[in-house]
């Protein structure tokens, strides 16, 4: 009997996996002549409750555009403010702010070396929830909206060199109808500078960005590089040198291009031929390093340099097949939030490393989340071999009060997501939304108009993703299938499968097979000759409740096994993502579920396995994998 199997074999396998877990690197990488200052560590922090925001006259005069003048100037006395760790959220670090949504202020003095004078200096954040305003030495430097994408703000004109500089940062994480995500979702959107922050100094003429794509994995493989060179005013001719280095540092390919100094920004494009290329896949996550150097044509002196990890791989769709490096591929995936017992949404070296080891020990080769992971997570996925769905948090869009403002916010985040994360070989799919109301949930003209707007918005976002990155498949996971009109634009039919049974107990589960077959048949009739990717399926289970009916561990384990076996019988099925890897906390205002912890996980919040974890490990070990082979 399946449920008589102990969980201990899984625990043993996980311990082995953890012993050889992938290394974690969270440090800022700078290559001469660039420099960087990691702003991790203690900052001063103050929660700006609404009462303080609306009555701040006691703080003194305020500069134009500054909502809290007294907290901005260098001379303000913040000695009695709290200390807060960055990266980190205020929700996890202060018990009294456990569920706080609002505004928080950060202050820190940073010494800027004299050698940075004349450099192009950026304040760069890997993610801050949700609206961020930056002041440098009392002067407004810029703002950003969106909680999960990396952003940079230029600050070189505001700095005092060879001196201490005051940074004041206001971050506000209110959930609002016009934002993305909106007013309700099923994760806890922690507030503040919860992802790494740094200062980057680069030469006035510099490599502003690299875009790398694999054109072909034939012999030789073809890799295309587009380098953006920014800045003007140089007096000598420049060359852009591109070298592709293997894991031992040996040159696998190289090319040099003239870098004319005739525009403020110019894009230089070339192709590199890579004989005998080792291809990236979850089973063999081989990485090259692209070394890009801007140098003087006469003396070969480096003006600027930048490095990127590169995985040579292609991914695409052909008929009902998903192809990785030109060969059929089966996704065995886990939905996973960045949510840890002590640090909330902020990665820790051990937490990220252990999560990846657990996922790989289960046999997973892919991961998905309702928002973009941090840069360090995709770096780790690149090294470990996990294929990711990278998704904009446009979650259950189409409720009353939602509007075109959500489309604009989602589009800005989508463009930023692709621009900052597009070189990661681990990112296999862009996702523009999840479970949006592309068909009215309730009758009436208001809901019909909302659904029309949602369909329009999804198709617009799908078009943006295809235009910015024609190489990756684009999806919009749906709970409105089989006739979801957003599928007119997507590359796969991506479906969330929550099919009810007569009674939530074991003897009702065989009926799921017929229900799956009926729904999938209808989907193929609506959108034929396309792959079917199950982006969610699962069940609630409370750890230690060993019942064979809901919400027991044994019921969850058998439901997952029954559904996966049913999916495997379906034409066009290319894989699925279990909901979810581990239980996660939910903000009290976002949910009407049974408790404040969403318990769909194969593991609980503390990463202790439920019975389903061992069931999934065995299930995937016996399931066809790459190329359909066992």
N, C-alpha and C positions, 0 to 999 in steps of 0.2 A: 504494500500500500504506500503511495507516495508520501503520505504525511507521517509515516512512522520513521522516515529518514531523519537523523539528527542534523542539527545545524553545524556541528563541530567540523565536518570536513571543509566547509566553506571558511570557517575561521582559520583553520590551519593553512589553507591556500592563501588567505589574505595576509597572514603573517609572513609567508614566504615572499609574497608580492611586495609587502612593505619593506622587507629587508633589502630589496633591490630597487626601491622606488627611484623615480627619476629625480635628478637634482633640481633644486628650485633656485632661481636667480631673480632677485627683486631689485638689484642695484641699477642705478642709472648708468647707461653705457655712453661714454664720450670718447671720440677719437680725435686726436690732435689734428688741426689746431682748434677744435671745438673744446668747450668746457661746460661743466654742469654743476649745479649745487642741488643736492637732494634736500628737500624741505621737510622730510619726515622728522618726527620728534615732537617735542612739546611746543604748543602754541598757547596763548591766552584766549579764553573763550567766555562769551556772555550770551545767555538766551534773551532774545529781544521779544518778550511777550507783547501781545497786541496793545496792552495798556501803556507800555513804554513807547511803542512805535507811534502812538497817537498823542503822546504828551512828552516831548523830549526837550522842552525849553530849558530845563534845569541842567542840560548837558553843555550849554554854551552855544556860541554862534556856529552856524553850519555853512560850509561852502556850497556853491551852486551845484545842484544835482545830488547832493549828499543827504540821504534821509536822516542820518544821525550824525550831525556834524561833530559832536564831542568825541565820538569814537574813532574818527578818521585821522586827525593830525598826529604827527610824531610825538608831540609833547603830552598827549593824554596819559594819565596815570592808570594803567590797567593792572597794577600790582595786586589788587584785591579780586581780580577775576579768577575764574577757575583755570586750572591747567587741563589741557585736552591733548590727547595723542592723535597725531596725524601721520598716516591715514587712520581713520576710525570715525564712527558715527557718535553723535551725542546720545543717541538712544541706548547704546550699549555701555557707554562710559559713565552715565549719571543715572542712578536709580530714579531720581525725581523727574527725569526726562524720558522715561521708558517708552512712552507713546506720544511724545511731543511732536507736533507738526507746527512749523512756524519758521521764524527767522532766528539764526544764530550768527554771532559775530566772532571772528578770529583776528588776532593781532600777533605779529612777530617781527622782531628786528633781525635783519639779515645783513651781514657784512658783504659788500660787493667789491671785489679786488680791482685795483687800478688797471690791471691788464685787460679788463673787459671794456674799457673806454674805446669807443669806435666800433664795438661789436654789435651785432643784431641780437638782442636779448629777448627771450620769451618766458612768460609765466605759463607753465604747462600743467594741466590736470588730467589725469586718466579718468576722472568722473567725479562729479559733485552734485548732490541732489538739492534742489532742482534748478533754481535760478541763482546764479553767482554774480556778484559785483565785486570788482577789485579796485582798491585804492593804493597807490604807491606814493609815499611821502606826502600824504594828504590830498593827492590829485587823483581824480577818477581815471582809471586806465581802461575800463571796458567791462562788458558783461556777457554772459552766456546762459542759454536756456537748454535744458535737457540733462537728464541725470546719469546717462550711461555711456556717453561717448566722450572721447578725448578731445580737448580743446586747448588752444594756445592763444595768448594775448600778448601783443608787443608792448614792451615796457622800457626799452633802452633810453628813450628821450626823457623819462621821469626819474632816472637813477642818479644817485650821487656816488661817484667812484672813489675807491679807497676809503670807504666810509660805511657806517651802519645806515641801513634804509628801513623804513617802517612799511610793512605790508598789513593792510586791513582788508579783510575779506568778509563779505556778508553772503550767507547762503540761506536759502529759504526753500522748504520742501513741502509746501501745502499741495494737497491733491485738489485739482480744479477741473471743471467741466471742459475748459478749452485747452487743456494740456494733453500730453501723451507721456505716460498713461493718464487716464482721466480720474474721475472721482472715486472709482472703486475697482479693485483688482485683488488677486489672491496671493500677493506677496507683501512683505513689509518693506516699504520704501524708506530706508533709514536716511536720516538727514545729515548734511554737512560734507566736509572734505573726507569722504570715506574711502577714496582711492588715492594712490600716490600723487604727490605734487612735486614739481621741480622747477628750477630755472635753467634755461639752456642759453649758452652764448655761442653764437656762430659768426664767422667772418661776414663783413658787409656784402661780399659776393660769395654766394654759398649754394649748395645743393639743397633746394627747398623740399624736395621729395623725390622718391623713387616709386615707380609702378612696375611690377614684375608680373609677367604672365607666361605660362607655358603654351606655346602655339601647337607643338606636336611632340609626341613621345616616340617618334620613329627613330631611325638611325641615320644621322645623328638627331638627337632631340633639339628642338628649336625653342629658345627662350627669348622673349621680347622684353626690352627694358625701355621705359620712358622716364627720363630724368628731367626734373624741373630745376633750372638754374635761375636764381634770382639775384638782383642787385646789379648795379652798373657803375661805371666810372673808373674801371681798371685801365692801366696804361700798357699792359702787355697782353699778347695773345694767350688764350687759355685752351687747354685740352681737358676733356673728360675721359678718364681712364676707367674702364669697367673690367674687373677680374672676378671670375667665378671660381671659388676655391672649394675643394672637396673637404671632407671632415678631417683630413690630415694636413690641410693647409696647402696642398698642391694645386697648381692652376689647372682647371678643367677647361676653361675658355677665357678669351679676353678680346677686347676691342677698344679702340680709342677714337674719339670724335672731337672735331673742332667745337669750341663753345664760344660763339661770337658774342661780343659785348655791345649789341645794337639795340637791345630792348631791356626793360626792367625785369621781365620774366620770359624765359624761352624754354620750350620743351624739346628735348633732344631724344630722338627715337632710334633704336637700333635692334638688330637681332643677333643672338649669340648661338653658335652651333656647338653642341655638347656631345662629342662622340662617347659611346658607351655609358650614357647617363644612367645613374642609379635613381630609380623612380621612388617618389614618396607615396606611401599608403599606410593605413593603420597597422598593417602587418609588418611593414618595413619602413618606418618613418625617417628616411634618410634626408639629411639637410645639407645643403651647400651654403656658403657664405658669399654674398655679393659685396665686393669691396669697390666702392665708387670713390674716385679721387678727382678733384678739380685741381689742376696744376698748371704752372707756367709752361708754355710751349718751349721756351728757350732753355730754362734751367731745371725743369721738372720739379720745382719746389711746390709742395702741397699748399694750396690755398684753402681747401676744405676737403673733408672726407666724411663718408657716411657708410654704414654697413647694415645689411639686411640679411636675415636668414631666408633661404629660398628652398622650396620643395618643388622638384620637377614632377608635375602631375597634371592630368586633365580630368575633368569630370563633366558629364553631359548625359543627355537622354536620346535614345534611339528607339522609336516605337514604344513597346512596353518595358524596355530595359533601362536601368540606370547603369551607366558605364563609368568605371574608374580606370583611368589609363587604357581606355579602349576595351575593357573587359567587363562583363556583367558583375554587379556587386550587390551584396545583400547587407542592408543596414540592420545592426543589432544595437539599438540606441536606448539611452536613458535621458529623460528630462531631469534637469538638475538646477536648482537655485544655488546662488552663492549665499549660503546661510549656515552660520556656525554657532554653536551654543554660546560662546563667549564674545565673539567679535562681530556677530550679525552678518552684514553684507561685505565686510572687509576680509579679504584673503589673509591668511597667515601662512608662512612657509610650510609648517607641518599639516595644516588643514587642507590646503590645495594638493600637496603631495599625497597625502593619505587618501583623499577622495579619488584621485586618478588611479591610485593603486587598487582601491576597492572596485572601481568600475572595470578596470582591465581584468581583474581576477574573476569577475562575473562573466567575462567574455564579451563585454561591450566594445564596439568599435566606433561609437558615435555619441554625441551629446547635443542637447537642445535646451534653450532657456527662453523665457518670454521677454528678455531684454538682452542687449549685448553684454557679454562677459567683459571683465577687465582685460587689458592688454597682456598682463602677466599670465592670465589663464590660457589665452590662445597661444602664447609662447610655450607654455607647458604642454598644451595639446599637440603643437607642432612636434615637440620632442618625443612625446609618449606615443603618438599615433591615435588620435581621436578625431573623427570627422564631425564637424559642428554645423548645426543650423544657427545662423546669426540673425536675430529677429528684433525688429522694432517693437517697442511695448505698446502698440496700438491694440489694446486688449478689450474685446467685447464692445466695440464701438457701435453706436446706433441707438443708444438709449435717449429718451427725451432730455433735451438740453445740449446734446452733442451737436457739433456744427462743422463747417468747413475749416474753422480754426484748427481742428484736430488734424485735418489733411495737411495744412501748412506746417504744423509742428512735426508731424510724422515725416514729411518730406525733408525738412531740415536735418532731422536726426538720421534719416536714411542716407542722405548725401554725406554726412559727416562719418557715419559708420563705414561706408564703403571706402571713403577716402583714407581713413586712418587704419583700417583693419584689412584692406583688400589684398595685402601681400601674404597673408597667412595661408599656407597650404592646408591647414586643418579646417579652414572655413570652406565647406562644400556647397552650402545653400544660403541664399539671402531669403529671409521671410519678412513680408511687409505688414503682417497683422496676425491676430489669432482670434478665432471665433467671433468675427464681426457679424452684425445683423444684416447680411446681404439679402435676406428675405424677412418680411415683417414678422415680428414675434406676436404682435397683437393686431386686430383689425382696426381700420380707420385711416383717414388721410394723413395724419401726422406720422404714423409709423410707416406708411408707404413712402412718404417723402424722405424720411430718414434712411430707409433701405436703399432708395435710389441714390442718395448722396453717398452712402457707404460703398455701393457697387462702383460708382464713379471714382471715388477716392482710391479704392483698392486697385482698380485698373490703371489709374494715373501712377500710383506708387510702383506697381509692377513694371510699367513702362520706364520709369526713372531707373529702376534697378537694372533692367535689361540694357538701357542706354549706357549707364556708367560702367557696367561690367557684363559684357555679352557672353562671358565664358562660364559663369555659374548659373545653375538652375535657380529659378525664383518660385517661391511657394507662398500660399496664404492659407494656413491651416483652418479647417472649417468644421463647424458643427451644424451647418445648414445644408449638408450634402444629402442626397446625390445631385440635386439640381442647383448647385451654388453658382451664380453667374460670374463670380470672380474667377472661376476656373477657366473662363474664356481666355484669360491672359497668362495663367501660370504654366509652368513646364511639367508639373506633376499634379496629380490629384492627391492633395494632402488632406487627410481626414482624421478627425478625433473621434474615436469609436467608444462610445458609452451606450451600450445596448442593454436594456433592462431584461430581467427574467421574471417569471411568475412569482417565485419566492427566492430571496437571496440566500440560497443554501445549495449544497453540493448537488442534490438530485435534480435541480433545475438547470444546471449549467450545460448539459448536452444540448439543450434547445438553442444555445448561443450559436452553434455551428450553422444551423439552418438560417438563423436571423442574419448572420454575417454574409452567408451566401446570397440571400435575397437582396440585401442592401448593396453589396458589391456588384451584383448583376445590374441593378438599377443604375449604379454609378457608371458602369461601363457602357450602358446604353446612352446615357447623357453625354459622356466624354470618353469616346472609345479610343483604343490604340494608344493609351498613355499609361505610364507607370502609376501605381498606387502606393503612396507612402503613408503609413499610419503614424501620425505625429503624436497621438496620445492614446493610451488605453491603460486601464488599471482599476483599482478599488481601494477604498479606505480599509485600514487594518490597524488595530491597536496592539502594540507589542505586548506579548505575554498572555493575550486573550486567545487561547488555543481552541477556539470553536470552529466547526466546519460550516458555519453560517455567519453572515455579516454581523459585525465588523471584525471577525476573527482572522487570525493569521492563516489558518488552513484554508479558509474560503478564498482569501486573496490569492494564495499560491495556486490553487486549482483554477481560479478564474483566469489568471494570466496564462497558464499553460493551455487551457482550453481555447482561449482566443488566439494565441500564437499558432497553435496547430491548425485552427480554422483559417487563419490568414494564409498560411503556407499552401493551402489547397487552391487559393484564388489566382487566376491568371492575372498577370501584371503586378502582383505584390512584390515590392522590392525591399521591404523592410519596415521596421517600426520602432517607435520610442515609447518605452514604458513610462507611465506617469505613476511614480516618480522615483528618483534615486533615494532620497532621504526626506523624512518629515521636515517641515519647515514652520516657522512662526508666522502668524498672520496678524496684522494690525487690527485692533478691535473694531475700527470703523469700516473695514472693508468686507466684513463677512457676516453671514448669518448661519454658519456651520456650527457643528456640535461643540467645538471648543476653540481655543485660540491657537491651536496647532493643527495644521493640515497633515493628516496621517496616512497619505497614500504611499509612503515610502517603503522600499525594500529594506531600508534601515531606519531606525528612529533618528531623532535630531543628533544624538550622541554617537551615531554610526554603529549602533549595536544591531546585528542582523535580525530580521524576522524570517519566518520559515520560507517566505517567497524568495529570499535571496539565494538559498541553496537550490530551490526549484528552478529559478531562472538560469543559474550557472549550468545545471545539467541540461536544461532545455536548449540553451544556445550551443552547448558542446555537441549536442546531437543534431543541430539544425544546419542545413546547407549554408555555407559561407561564401567566401570569395569564389567567383566563377561558378557558383552553384554546387561546389564540391563539399563533401563532408570532411 
